[in-house]
């Protein structure tokens, strides 16, 4: 059974930082691309960042230069470091594994 467990969400003021973590089990972590998505109220889920099994990264335009995705294959965990947060970053953040498995979501709220 594949499980993705997120942690690290919360409330932060604009300009602040948060780091999200996603611990994965049930798949061969090192062979899979991993990602982060987010969904704000009334909006569709959108890609935030993705990292391939080889470590190549890609980002959504709205977070480029502010967010960094990384992975630790020894811990079966990937991360999203979020800096210079803006109120428009407020959303539920979901981690994804292998383009098919999802975490339960963690709320990130950025106050102005």
Protein Blocks (a to p, Z undefined) as FASTA:
>chain_A
ZZdddehiacddehiacddddddehiafklpccddddddehiacddfbdcdfkopacddf
klgokaccdddfklopacdddehiafklgccddddehhlaccebiaddddZZ
